[in-house]
Amino acid sequence: MDLIAPVGQQIRDRRQFLRITQGDLAEIAGVSLRSLIDIERGKGNPGIHQLMKILDVLGLKIEISNKG
């Protein structure tokens, strides 16, 4: 199951809602612009620390549920 695509879409939606450019978000979060672009497109394989930096800047969090 591809998990990065829906996460990337939520990151993009929140970034646009906050009117933050990709370049600004990448700089503030301390990640490369290329990585951010790939994440928003549902591509790549971001590390958890990289992802958490981006989510923190945007005020988002990851929740894990046990819906087995």
Secondary structure, DSSP 8 states (H G I E B T S, - for coil): ---HHHHHHHHHHHHHHTT--HHHHHHHHT--HHHHHHHHTT-S---HHHHHHHHHHHT---------
